[in-house]
């Protein structure tokens, strides 16, 4: 992973080509991977992830091509806000509102968790719209 020009970039390999979109497999690694003693604590963590890149600039790609995919860091911050910040705010606000109307801790907790579940369900329903908003792009095609 690298950051340049306000973008977060990952090396990847094209795994599928579908018309005007390609599926790119990237390996996300945690900070532990670069640690010299990571083998001793067994905290090394890496995860493969497939991302879809759309647009006219993917027309010359084929399966197996090595590429660099990137997303603007402002989009990454927005994704973290949607995924973690807003649910936390919803949980806290609903907790304090429920606490003013009810004294049963179980009901208060379930109300807070239920509101977060409703929020994530709404995000799920809006996934197609969000998918268009949060887009990756190909920055570079690596020649091997």
C-alpha positions as CSV (number, residue, x, y, z in Angstrom):
1,X,0.0,0.0,0.0
2,X,1.2,3.5,-0.8
3,X,-0.1,7.0,-0.5
4,X,0.6,9.6,-3.1
5,X,-1.2,12.6,-4.5
6,X,-4.0,12.2,-1.9
7,X,-4.7,8.6,-3.0
8,X,-4.4,5.2,-1.3
9,X,-3.0,2.7,-3.7
10,X,-2.6,-1.1,-3.7
11,X,-0.8,-3.5,-6.1
12,X,-3.2,-6.0,-7.6
13,X,-3.8,-8.6,-10.2
14,X,-6.8,-8.6,-12.7
15,X,-8.8,-11.7,-12.0
16,X,-11.8,-11.1,-14.3
17,X,-12.8,-8.9,-17.2
18,X,-16.4,-8.1,-17.7
19,X,-16.9,-5.5,-20.5
20,X,-16.3,-2.1,-19.1
21,X,-15.3,-3.4,-15.7
22,X,-12.5,-5.5,-14.2
23,X,-12.2,-7.3,-11.0
24,X,-8.8,-6.8,-9.3
25,X,-7.5,-8.9,-6.4
26,X,-5.5,-6.9,-3.9
27,X,-3.8,-8.1,-0.7
28,X,-4.5,-5.9,2.3
29,X,-1.9,-6.2,4.9
30,X,-1.8,-5.0,8.5
31,X,1.0,-3.0,10.0
32,X,2.3,-6.2,11.7
33,X,3.5,-7.6,8.4
34,X,6.4,-5.1,8.2
35,X,7.3,-5.8,11.9
36,X,10.6,-7.7,12.3
37,X,9.2,-9.8,15.2
38,X,5.8,-10.5,13.7
39,X,6.7,-14.2,13.3
40,X,7.1,-14.5,17.1
41,X,3.7,-13.1,18.1
42,X,1.6,-14.7,15.3
43,X,-0.2,-11.4,14.7
44,X,0.7,-11.3,11.0
45,X,-2.5,-10.5,9.1
46,X,-3.2,-10.2,5.4
47,X,-6.4,-10.5,3.6
48,X,-7.2,-10.8,-0.1
49,X,-9.9,-8.6,-1.4
50,X,-11.5,-8.2,-4.8
51,X,-12.5,-4.8,-6.0
52,X,-14.3,-3.8,-9.1
53,X,-12.9,-1.0,-11.3
54,X,-15.3,0.5,-13.9
55,X,-14.7,2.8,-16.8
56,X,-13.3,3.1,-20.3
57,X,-9.7,3.0,-19.1
58,X,-10.0,-0.7,-18.3
59,X,-10.6,-1.8,-21.9
60,X,-7.0,-3.1,-22.6
61,X,-6.7,-5.2,-19.5
62,X,-6.8,-8.9,-19.4
63,X,-6.7,-11.6,-16.7
64,X,-3.4,-11.8,-15.0
65,X,-2.3,-8.2,-15.6
66,X,-0.6,-6.6,-12.7
67,X,-2.0,-3.2,-11.9
68,X,-2.0,-0.5,-9.2
69,X,-5.5,0.4,-8.0
70,X,-6.2,3.5,-6.1
71,X,-9.0,5.3,-4.3
72,X,-8.9,9.0,-3.2
73,X,-8.2,9.3,0.5
74,X,-11.3,11.5,0.9
75,X,-13.4,8.6,-0.2
76,X,-11.6,6.3,2.2
77,X,-12.3,8.7,5.1
78,X,-16.0,8.9,4.0
79,X,-16.2,5.1,3.9
80,X,-14.8,4.9,7.5
81,X,-17.3,7.5,8.5
82,X,-20.2,5.6,7.0
83,X,-19.0,2.3,8.4
84,X,-17.9,3.3,11.9
85,X,-18.4,7.0,12.8
86,X,-22.1,7.3,12.0
87,X,-23.1,3.9,13.6
88,X,-21.3,5.0,16.8
89,X,-23.1,8.3,16.8
90,X,-26.4,6.6,16.2
91,X,-25.8,4.1,19.0
92,X,-24.8,6.8,21.5
93,X,-27.7,9.2,20.6
94,X,-30.3,6.4,20.6
95,X,-28.8,5.1,23.9
96,X,-29.2,8.5,25.6
97,X,-32.7,9.1,24.2
98,X,-33.8,5.6,25.2
99,X,-32.3,6.2,28.7
100,X,-34.5,9.3,29.2
101,X,-37.7,7.3,28.4
102,X,-36.9,3.9,29.9
103,X,-35.1,2.6,33.0
104,X,-34.6,-1.0,31.9
105,X,-31.0,-1.4,30.8
106,X,-31.8,-4.3,28.6
107,X,-34.4,-2.4,26.6
108,X,-32.1,0.6,26.3
109,X,-29.2,-1.6,25.0
110,X,-31.4,-3.4,22.6
111,X,-32.9,-0.1,21.3
112,X,-29.3,1.2,20.6
113,X,-28.2,-2.0,18.9
114,X,-31.5,-2.1,17.0
115,X,-31.0,1.4,15.6
116,X,-27.5,0.5,14.5
117,X,-28.9,-2.6,12.8
118,X,-31.5,-0.5,11.0
119,X,-28.7,1.9,9.9
120,X,-26.7,-1.0,8.4
121,X,-29.8,-2.4,6.8
122,X,-30.4,1.0,5.1
123,X,-26.7,1.0,4.0
124,X,-27.3,-2.5,2.5
125,X,-30.3,-1.3,0.6
126,X,-28.3,1.6,-0.7
127,X,-25.3,-0.5,-1.7
128,X,-25.7,0.0,-5.4
129,X,-25.8,3.8,-5.1
130,X,-22.8,3.7,-2.7
131,X,-20.9,1.4,-5.0
132,X,-21.1,4.0,-7.7
133,X,-20.0,6.7,-5.3
134,X,-17.0,4.8,-3.9
135,X,-15.0,3.9,-7.0
136,X,-11.5,2.5,-7.5
137,X,-9.4,3.5,-10.5
138,X,-6.4,2.0,-12.3
139,X,-3.3,4.2,-11.7
140,X,-0.7,2.1,-13.4
141,X,-0.4,-1.1,-15.4
142,X,2.8,-3.0,-14.4
143,X,4.7,-4.7,-17.2
144,X,6.3,-7.9,-16.1
